[in-house]
């Protein structure tokens, strides 16, 4: 009998609730039993672990590798056998992948069909479509059962369902898992206990907030007192954060967490599946975490862990947050801009390199850079608490500098400078950042898998891996997105001359222009203004086509 080389394809995910190696062996034995009577042997294996069946084949590592192998004439196998169609195909995936097998002349064997699929057999196509629909239905039923079980465990038992403990608490071991099957695998039940170092900080935050302090004041006070912020206190889980100081967002997260009342709360967030690429539905969906309205939260009937604050304190804090438009249920009012800031988005602080914000004072436009003293000390920056610059003090010298740069007797020099200092158009910086982030994701995945092998809690590590995979998919979507081809040719001297001449004509009427039009002119010129409060001067840069460096402009009475 002639030996027929096969590739084996299988998949096991957390949805299966089975040991991955046991699932692999069972599917492989099933595939072997189908092909052995025909002289088939498995020479290559593609088995995805921890991948959802809803992911298209191209986005599953092993299934995607199999599709790439189909294109290789020296792939080493002539047919592919799958362990179970429920795990291999989901929804319409069969219709999207089987034509590739037919195109490359590779047979696809399925145990439920009893042999190879016939691309011209309508019955085979119908059977596989039914399996895809059954797979989708099974996944939906699993989701309903899991959510129902988690709702009951939260409401009736107050069970801790995983994740990192809130700031103010620590995880403790409560003994073997109540599920006999999980207990047999060595899994333990965990709960929350007070952290003696951070629980008083949580109580202080609520007390100060109800006493009238704002989020910013509370954050500054904690940093000034040398109290580590959450990311600094738990560096092992927050290596991606600086941890130098408390932020307003950290205070807000603590003030809106109902678990500080001692009750377990679940379903504050949900996972929505949205199309990865609306122009290519076959790419499937990606998961996005979104907040649920408060009425959908599931709260335990009784206290499940020690409380840091009472329910009345928490409710009072939520009411105050809603009045300020910062808490759950609070609606942010959309305000129409009443004032036009001519240099909005163009003025930077030289001390911290951040954009300065527009602000009205006594009927005049100012630009302000506010920098918390604690952040300045932590970053070793000599930065005043507030840096102000009046718009009126800057606009006059700015227009004079621009008019001088584009004056008729200087246009030739300006054109020469722009022509000689043209740079090759930048490469795709967004794609570069995405590649760096993708490499960081791969590093995280390697570290998480190492932690899993070292005996870390599988539930926690699995959640970490899922979060990284979600981030990885979004990064891949950025890399795969089509981008317009950038021109690589420099502008000619004549083209630059036409642009500079046009700019010169605009500069002459800036003083009489409408504020909206004037701000648009500044934006199109590509102004970047950097204010040095120590020297009280502003460096002017313009980029209509290439870097144009103007002179230092004195403000507030400077020369």
C-alpha positions as CSV (number, residue, x, y, z in Angstrom):
1,X,0.0,0.0,0.0
2,X,1.3,3.4,-0.9
3,X,2.0,5.7,2.0
4,X,0.1,9.0,1.9
5,X,1.7,11.8,4.0
6,X,-0.9,13.9,6.0
7,X,-0.8,17.1,8.0
8,X,-2.9,17.1,11.1
9,X,-4.9,20.2,12.2
10,X,-6.5,20.6,15.6
11,X,-7.5,23.2,18.1
12,X,-8.1,23.5,21.8
13,X,-9.2,26.7,23.6
14,X,-10.3,27.6,27.0
15,X,-13.9,27.2,25.8
16,X,-13.4,23.5,25.7
17,X,-12.7,23.2,29.4
18,X,-10.3,20.4,28.8
19,X,-6.6,19.7,29.3
20,X,-4.9,20.9,26.1
21,X,-2.7,17.8,25.8
22,X,-5.6,15.4,26.4
23,X,-7.6,17.3,23.8
24,X,-4.6,17.1,21.3
25,X,-4.2,13.4,21.8
26,X,-7.9,12.7,21.5
27,X,-8.2,14.6,18.2
28,X,-5.0,13.2,16.8
29,X,-6.2,9.6,17.6
30,X,-9.5,10.3,15.8
31,X,-7.6,11.6,12.8
32,X,-5.2,8.7,12.7
33,X,-8.1,6.2,12.9
34,X,-9.6,7.8,9.7
35,X,-6.4,7.8,7.6
36,X,-4.5,4.6,8.7
37,X,-6.8,2.2,6.7
38,X,-5.9,4.2,3.6
39,X,-2.1,4.1,4.2
40,X,-2.0,7.6,5.6
41,X,0.6,8.8,8.2
42,X,0.9,12.1,9.9
43,X,4.1,13.9,9.0
44,X,3.3,17.4,10.2
45,X,1.1,18.8,13.0
46,X,-0.6,22.1,13.4
47,X,-2.4,22.5,16.7
48,X,-3.7,25.8,18.1
49,X,-3.9,26.1,21.9
50,X,-5.8,28.9,23.6
51,X,-7.2,30.3,20.3
52,X,-10.9,31.0,20.0
53,X,-12.8,29.2,17.3
54,X,-14.3,32.5,16.2
55,X,-10.9,33.7,15.0
56,X,-10.4,33.2,11.2
57,X,-7.7,30.8,10.2
58,X,-5.4,33.5,9.1
59,X,-5.3,34.9,12.6
60,X,-4.7,31.6,14.4
61,X,-0.9,30.9,14.6
62,X,-1.0,27.2,13.6
63,X,-3.9,27.3,11.2
64,X,-2.3,30.4,9.5
65,X,1.0,28.5,9.3
66,X,-0.9,25.6,7.6
67,X,-2.4,28.0,5.0
68,X,1.1,29.4,4.3
69,X,2.4,25.8,3.9
70,X,-0.2,25.1,1.3
71,X,1.6,27.5,-1.0
72,X,4.9,25.7,-0.7
73,X,5.4,22.9,-3.3
74,X,7.9,21.3,-0.9
75,X,5.5,21.2,2.0
76,X,6.0,17.5,2.6
77,X,2.3,16.4,2.7
78,X,-0.4,15.8,0.1
79,X,-3.5,16.0,2.3
80,X,-4.7,17.5,5.6
81,X,-6.8,15.7,8.2
82,X,-8.6,17.6,10.9
83,X,-9.4,16.2,14.4
84,X,-12.9,17.7,14.7
85,X,-14.8,20.1,12.5
86,X,-16.5,21.8,15.5
87,X,-13.0,23.0,16.6
88,X,-11.6,23.8,13.2
89,X,-14.5,25.7,11.6
90,X,-16.8,28.4,12.9
91,X,-19.6,30.1,11.1
92,X,-18.7,30.6,7.4
93,X,-15.0,29.8,7.8
94,X,-15.2,26.6,5.8
95,X,-16.5,28.5,2.7
96,X,-13.6,30.9,3.1
97,X,-10.8,28.4,3.5
98,X,-11.7,25.2,1.5
99,X,-11.2,26.9,-1.9
100,X,-7.5,27.3,-1.0
101,X,-7.1,23.6,-0.5
102,X,-8.8,23.0,-3.8
103,X,-6.6,25.6,-5.5
104,X,-3.4,24.1,-4.3
105,X,-4.5,20.5,-4.9
106,X,-4.5,19.4,-1.3
107,X,-7.3,17.1,0.0
108,X,-9.0,17.9,3.2
109,X,-10.1,14.8,5.2
110,X,-12.9,15.0,7.9
111,X,-13.9,12.1,10.2
112,X,-17.6,13.0,10.0
113,X,-17.5,12.6,6.2
114,X,-15.5,9.4,6.4
115,X,-12.7,10.6,4.0
116,X,-11.7,13.5,1.8
117,X,-14.1,16.3,1.0
118,X,-15.3,16.5,-2.6
119,X,-15.4,20.2,-3.8
120,X,-18.1,19.3,-6.3
121,X,-20.3,17.4,-3.8
122,X,-23.1,19.6,-2.6
123,X,-23.8,17.2,0.3
124,X,-20.3,17.7,1.6
125,X,-20.5,21.4,1.4
126,X,-23.9,21.3,3.2
127,X,-22.5,19.1,6.0
128,X,-19.6,21.3,6.6
129,X,-21.7,24.4,6.7
130,X,-23.9,22.7,9.3
131,X,-20.9,22.0,11.4
132,X,-19.9,25.7,11.2
133,X,-23.3,26.7,12.4
134,X,-23.3,24.2,15.2
135,X,-19.9,25.4,16.3
136,X,-21.1,29.0,16.5
137,X,-24.2,27.9,18.4
138,X,-22.1,25.8,20.8
139,X,-19.8,28.8,21.6
140,X,-22.9,31.0,22.2
141,X,-24.3,28.4,24.6
142,X,-21.0,28.2,26.5
143,X,-21.0,32.0,26.9
144,X,-24.5,31.9,28.3
145,X,-23.7,29.1,30.7
146,X,-20.5,30.8,31.9
147,X,-22.1,34.2,32.4
148,X,-25.0,32.6,34.3
149,X,-22.7,30.6,36.5
150,X,-20.6,33.7,37.2
151,X,-23.7,35.7,38.0
152,X,-24.9,33.1,40.5
153,X,-21.4,32.8,42.1
154,X,-21.1,36.5,42.6
155,X,-24.6,37.2,43.8
156,X,-25.1,34.1,46.1
157,X,-21.6,33.2,47.2
158,X,-19.7,36.5,46.7
159,X,-16.9,34.5,45.2
160,X,-13.8,36.3,43.9
161,X,-13.8,35.5,40.2
162,X,-10.2,36.4,39.3
163,X,-8.3,39.4,38.2
164,X,-6.0,41.7,40.1
165,X,-7.1,42.8,43.6
166,X,-8.2,46.4,43.9
167,X,-5.8,48.8,45.5
168,X,-6.3,48.5,49.2
169,X,-6.7,44.7,49.1
170,X,-4.4,41.6,48.7
171,X,-5.2,38.1,47.6
172,X,-5.3,35.3,50.1
173,X,-5.7,31.5,49.7
174,X,-9.1,30.2,50.9
175,X,-8.3,26.5,50.3
176,X,-9.1,24.0,47.5
177,X,-11.4,25.0,44.7
178,X,-15.0,24.0,45.4
179,X,-15.3,22.4,42.0
180,X,-14.0,18.8,42.5
181,X,-12.6,18.7,39.0
182,X,-10.6,21.9,39.4
183,X,-9.6,20.9,42.9
184,X,-8.2,17.6,41.5
185,X,-6.1,19.7,39.1
186,X,-4.6,21.6,42.1
187,X,-6.5,24.8,41.6
188,X,-7.2,27.0,44.7
189,X,-10.0,29.4,45.8
190,X,-8.9,32.9,46.4
191,X,-10.4,35.9,48.2
192,X,-9.7,39.5,49.2
193,X,-8.2,40.6,52.5
194,X,-7.2,44.1,53.7
195,X,-3.8,45.4,52.8
196,X,-2.5,47.1,55.9
197,X,-0.4,49.5,53.9
198,X,-2.9,50.7,51.3
199,X,-6.4,50.3,52.9
200,X,-5.9,53.4,55.0
201,X,-5.0,55.3,51.8
202,X,-8.3,54.3,50.2
203,X,-10.2,55.5,53.3
204,X,-8.3,58.8,53.2
205,X,-9.2,59.4,49.6
206,X,-12.9,59.0,50.2
207,X,-12.7,61.2,53.3
208,X,-10.8,64.0,51.5
209,X,-13.2,63.8,48.5
210,X,-16.3,64.1,50.7
211,X,-14.6,67.0,52.6
212,X,-14.5,69.0,49.3
213,X,-11.1,68.3,47.9
214,X,-10.9,67.7,44.1
215,X,-9.2,64.8,42.4
216,X,-6.2,66.9,41.5
217,X,-5.7,68.2,45.1
218,X,-6.0,64.6,46.5
219,X,-3.5,63.3,44.0
220,X,-1.0,66.1,44.8
221,X,-1.4,65.5,48.5
222,X,-0.7,61.8,48.3
223,X,2.3,62.4,46.1
224,X,3.6,65.1,48.4
225,X,3.3,62.8,51.4
226,X,5.4,60.1,49.7
227,X,2.7,57.6,49.4
228,X,3.3,55.3,46.4
229,X,0.7,55.3,43.7
230,X,-0.9,52.0,42.7
231,X,1.5,51.3,39.9
232,X,4.5,52.1,42.1
233,X,3.2,50.0,45.0
234,X,2.8,46.9,42.7
235,X,5.6,47.2,40.2
236,X,5.5,43.6,39.2
237,X,2.1,44.0,37.6
238,X,2.7,47.5,36.3
239,X,6.1,47.5,34.6
240,X,4.7,49.5,31.7
241,X,3.7,52.5,33.9
242,X,6.1,55.1,35.3
243,X,4.7,55.1,38.8
244,X,6.3,58.4,39.6
245,X,3.2,60.1,41.1
246,X,-0.6,59.8,41.7
247,X,-2.9,60.8,38.8
248,X,-6.4,62.1,38.8
249,X,-7.5,59.0,36.9
250,X,-6.2,56.7,39.7
251,X,-8.2,58.7,42.2
252,X,-11.3,58.4,40.1
253,X,-11.0,54.7,39.7
254,X,-10.8,54.2,43.4
255,X,-13.7,56.5,44.1
256,X,-15.9,54.6,41.6
257,X,-15.1,51.0,42.7
258,X,-18.0,49.6,44.8
259,X,-15.9,46.7,46.1
260,X,-14.6,48.9,48.8
261,X,-18.0,48.5,50.6
262,X,-17.2,44.8,51.2
263,X,-19.5,43.4,48.5
264,X,-18.3,41.5,45.4
265,X,-19.3,43.2,42.2
266,X,-19.1,41.6,38.7
267,X,-20.1,42.6,35.2
268,X,-19.0,46.2,35.4
269,X,-17.4,45.7,32.0
270,X,-18.4,43.7,29.0
271,X,-16.5,42.4,26.0
272,X,-18.0,43.5,22.6
273,X,-16.9,41.9,19.4
274,X,-16.4,44.4,16.6
275,X,-15.2,44.0,13.0
276,X,-11.4,44.1,12.8
277,X,-11.7,45.6,9.3
278,X,-15.0,46.9,7.9
279,X,-13.6,46.6,4.4
280,X,-12.7,42.9,4.9
281,X,-15.3,41.0,6.9
282,X,-13.4,37.8,6.5
283,X,-10.8,39.1,8.9
284,X,-13.3,38.5,11.7
285,X,-13.8,40.4,14.9
286,X,-11.7,41.8,17.7
287,X,-12.7,42.1,21.4
288,X,-13.2,45.5,22.9
289,X,-13.8,46.1,26.6
290,X,-16.6,48.6,27.4
291,X,-18.3,49.8,30.6
292,X,-21.8,48.5,31.4
293,X,-24.4,50.8,33.0
294,X,-24.7,50.5,36.7
295,X,-28.1,48.7,36.6
296,X,-26.3,45.8,34.8
297,X,-23.8,45.3,37.6
298,X,-24.1,42.1,39.6
299,X,-23.6,42.6,43.4
300,X,-23.3,40.0,46.1
301,X,-26.2,39.8,48.5
302,X,-23.9,39.8,51.5
303,X,-20.4,41.1,52.3
304,X,-17.8,38.9,50.7
305,X,-14.6,40.6,52.1
306,X,-13.7,43.2,54.7
307,X,-15.1,46.6,53.9
308,X,-12.9,49.7,53.8
309,X,-15.8,52.2,53.7
310,X,-19.5,51.8,54.4
311,X,-22.2,51.9,51.8
312,X,-23.4,55.4,52.8
313,X,-19.9,56.9,52.2
314,X,-19.7,55.2,48.8
315,X,-23.1,56.4,47.7
316,X,-22.3,60.0,48.9
317,X,-19.1,60.0,46.8
318,X,-21.0,58.8,43.7
319,X,-23.6,61.5,44.1
320,X,-20.9,64.1,44.4
321,X,-19.1,62.7,41.3
322,X,-22.4,62.8,39.3
323,X,-23.0,66.4,40.3
324,X,-19.5,67.2,38.9
325,X,-20.1,65.2,35.8
326,X,-17.3,62.7,36.5
327,X,-19.0,59.6,37.9
328,X,-21.1,56.8,36.5
329,X,-24.3,58.2,35.1
330,X,-23.0,61.7,34.9
331,X,-23.3,63.3,31.5
332,X,-20.6,65.6,30.2
333,X,-22.1,68.7,28.5
334,X,-20.8,69.6,25.2
335,X,-19.7,73.2,25.1
336,X,-19.3,75.2,22.0
337,X,-16.1,77.1,21.9
338,X,-16.9,80.7,22.7
339,X,-13.3,82.0,22.2
340,X,-10.9,81.4,19.4
341,X,-7.3,80.8,20.4
342,X,-5.1,81.7,17.4
343,X,-2.2,79.4,18.4
344,X,-4.2,76.5,19.8
345,X,-2.2,73.3,19.4
346,X,0.9,75.2,18.2
347,X,2.4,76.6,21.4
348,X,4.7,74.4,23.5
349,X,6.4,74.8,26.9
350,X,10.2,74.5,26.5
351,X,10.5,73.1,30.1
352,X,8.3,70.0,29.7
353,X,7.7,70.0,25.9
354,X,4.0,69.8,26.4
355,X,1.3,71.8,24.6
356,X,0.1,74.9,26.4
357,X,-3.6,75.3,27.0
358,X,-5.7,78.3,26.1
359,X,-7.3,80.2,29.0
360,X,-9.3,83.4,29.4
361,X,-8.4,85.9,32.1
362,X,-9.9,89.4,32.5
363,X,-11.3,89.1,29.0
364,X,-7.9,88.3,27.3
365,X,-6.5,85.1,25.8
366,X,-3.7,83.4,27.7
367,X,-1.8,80.2,27.2
368,X,-1.0,78.2,30.4
369,X,1.2,75.2,31.2
370,X,0.2,73.8,34.6
371,X,2.6,71.2,36.0
372,X,2.2,69.6,39.4
373,X,5.2,70.3,41.6
374,X,5.4,66.6,42.6
375,X,5.7,65.6,39.0
376,X,8.4,68.2,38.4
377,X,10.4,67.0,41.4
378,X,10.0,63.3,40.3
379,X,11.1,64.1,36.8
380,X,13.9,66.4,38.0
381,X,12.5,69.4,36.1
382,X,12.7,72.9,37.3
383,X,9.2,73.8,36.3
384,X,7.0,76.5,38.0
385,X,3.6,75.4,39.0
386,X,2.0,77.6,36.3
387,X,3.6,79.1,33.2
388,X,1.5,81.9,31.5
389,X,1.9,83.7,28.2
390,X,-0.5,86.3,27.0
391,X,-1.6,85.9,23.4
392,X,-1.5,89.6,22.7
393,X,2.2,89.8,23.7
394,X,3.1,87.1,21.1
395,X,0.9,87.8,18.1
396,X,2.5,91.2,17.2
397,X,6.2,90.0,17.3
398,X,5.1,86.8,15.6
399,X,3.5,88.6,12.6
400,X,6.5,90.9,12.4
401,X,8.9,87.9,12.3
402,X,6.8,86.1,9.6
403,X,6.5,89.3,7.5
404,X,10.3,89.8,7.7
405,X,11.0,86.1,6.7
406,X,8.7,86.5,3.7
407,X,9.6,90.0,2.8
408,X,10.5,90.5,-0.9
409,X,14.2,91.1,-0.3
410,X,14.4,87.8,1.7
411,X,12.3,85.5,-0.4
412,X,15.3,84.3,-2.4
413,X,17.2,83.4,0.7
414,X,14.0,81.7,2.2
415,X,13.5,79.6,-1.0
416,X,17.2,78.6,-1.0
417,X,17.0,77.5,2.6
418,X,13.8,75.5,2.1
419,X,15.2,73.9,-1.1
420,X,18.5,72.8,0.6
421,X,17.0,71.6,3.8
422,X,14.3,69.4,2.3
423,X,14.2,66.0,4.0
424,X,13.2,62.8,2.4
425,X,9.6,62.3,3.4
426,X,9.3,60.5,6.7
427,X,8.6,56.8,6.8
428,X,5.4,55.6,8.3
429,X,5.9,56.4,11.9
430,X,2.6,54.9,12.9
431,X,3.7,51.6,11.4
432,X,7.1,51.9,13.2
433,X,5.4,52.4,16.5
434,X,3.1,49.5,15.8
435,X,6.1,47.2,15.1
436,X,7.7,48.3,18.4
437,X,4.5,47.6,20.3
438,X,4.1,44.3,18.5
439,X,7.6,43.3,19.7
440,X,6.7,44.3,23.2
441,X,3.6,42.1,23.0
442,X,5.7,39.1,22.0
443,X,7.9,39.8,25.0
444,X,4.9,39.9,27.3
445,X,3.5,36.7,25.9
446,X,6.8,34.9,26.4
447,X,7.0,36.3,30.0
448,X,3.4,35.3,30.8
449,X,3.9,31.7,29.4
450,X,7.1,31.4,31.5
451,X,5.1,32.4,34.5
452,X,2.5,29.8,33.7
453,X,5.1,27.1,33.4
454,X,6.6,28.3,36.7
455,X,3.3,27.6,38.5
456,X,1.5,30.9,38.5
457,X,-2.3,31.0,38.8
458,X,-3.5,29.8,35.4
459,X,-6.7,31.9,35.7
460,X,-4.8,35.1,36.2
461,X,-2.1,34.3,33.6
462,X,-4.7,33.3,31.0
463,X,-6.4,36.6,31.5
464,X,-3.1,38.4,31.0
465,X,-2.4,36.5,27.8
466,X,-5.9,37.3,26.5
467,X,-5.3,41.0,27.2
468,X,-2.0,40.9,25.3
469,X,-3.6,39.0,22.4
470,X,-6.3,41.6,22.1
471,X,-3.7,44.4,22.0
472,X,-1.7,42.3,19.5
473,X,-4.7,42.0,17.2
474,X,-5.3,45.7,17.2
475,X,-1.6,46.4,16.4
476,X,-1.7,43.9,13.5
477,X,-4.8,45.7,12.2
478,X,-2.7,48.9,12.1
479,X,0.1,47.2,10.3
480,X,-2.2,45.5,7.8
481,X,-4.2,48.7,7.0
482,X,-3.5,49.9,3.5
483,X,-1.7,53.3,3.4
484,X,-1.4,55.7,0.5
485,X,1.9,55.6,-1.2
486,X,4.1,58.5,-0.2
487,X,5.9,60.5,-2.8
488,X,9.7,60.3,-2.5
489,X,10.5,63.2,-4.8
490,X,11.6,66.6,-3.4
491,X,9.8,69.7,-4.5
492,X,11.6,71.8,-7.1
493,X,12.9,75.3,-6.4
494,X,10.1,76.6,-8.6
495,X,7.4,74.8,-6.7
496,X,8.8,76.1,-3.4
497,X,9.0,79.6,-4.8
498,X,5.3,79.5,-5.8
499,X,4.4,78.3,-2.2
500,X,6.5,81.0,-0.5
501,X,5.1,83.7,-2.8
502,X,1.6,82.6,-1.8
503,X,2.5,82.7,1.8
504,X,4.0,86.1,1.5
505,X,0.7,87.4,0.1
506,X,-1.1,85.9,3.0
507,X,1.2,87.3,5.7
508,X,0.5,90.9,4.4
509,X,-3.2,90.6,5.3
510,X,-2.9,88.7,8.6
511,X,-3.6,91.7,10.7
512,X,-6.9,92.4,9.1
513,X,-8.0,88.7,8.8
514,X,-10.9,87.2,10.7
515,X,-9.7,85.3,13.8
516,X,-10.9,82.0,12.5
517,X,-9.2,82.5,9.1
518,X,-6.1,83.8,10.9
519,X,-5.8,80.7,13.1
520,X,-6.2,78.6,9.9
521,X,-3.4,80.4,8.2
522,X,-1.1,79.8,11.2
523,X,-2.1,76.1,11.1
524,X,-1.4,75.8,7.3
525,X,2.0,77.4,7.7
526,X,2.8,74.7,10.2
527,X,3.8,76.9,13.1
528,X,5.4,75.4,16.1
529,X,6.1,77.9,18.9
530,X,8.2,76.9,21.9
531,X,8.1,79.3,24.9
532,X,11.0,79.5,27.3
533,X,9.7,81.2,30.4
534,X,13.2,81.7,31.8
535,X,14.4,83.7,28.8
536,X,10.8,85.0,28.0
537,X,11.3,84.2,24.4
538,X,9.6,82.0,21.8
539,X,11.3,80.0,19.2
540,X,9.3,80.1,15.9
541,X,9.4,77.2,13.5
542,X,7.3,76.8,10.3
543,X,6.9,73.8,8.2
544,X,4.9,74.6,5.0
545,X,7.0,72.0,3.1
546,X,10.3,71.6,5.1
547,X,11.7,73.0,8.3
548,X,11.9,76.7,8.3
549,X,13.6,78.1,11.4
550,X,12.9,81.7,12.3
551,X,14.7,83.8,14.8
552,X,14.0,84.1,18.6
553,X,11.1,86.4,19.2
554,X,11.0,88.4,22.4
555,X,7.8,88.6,24.4
556,X,6.5,90.4,27.5
557,X,8.8,93.4,26.8
558,X,11.8,91.4,25.7
559,X,13.9,92.7,22.8
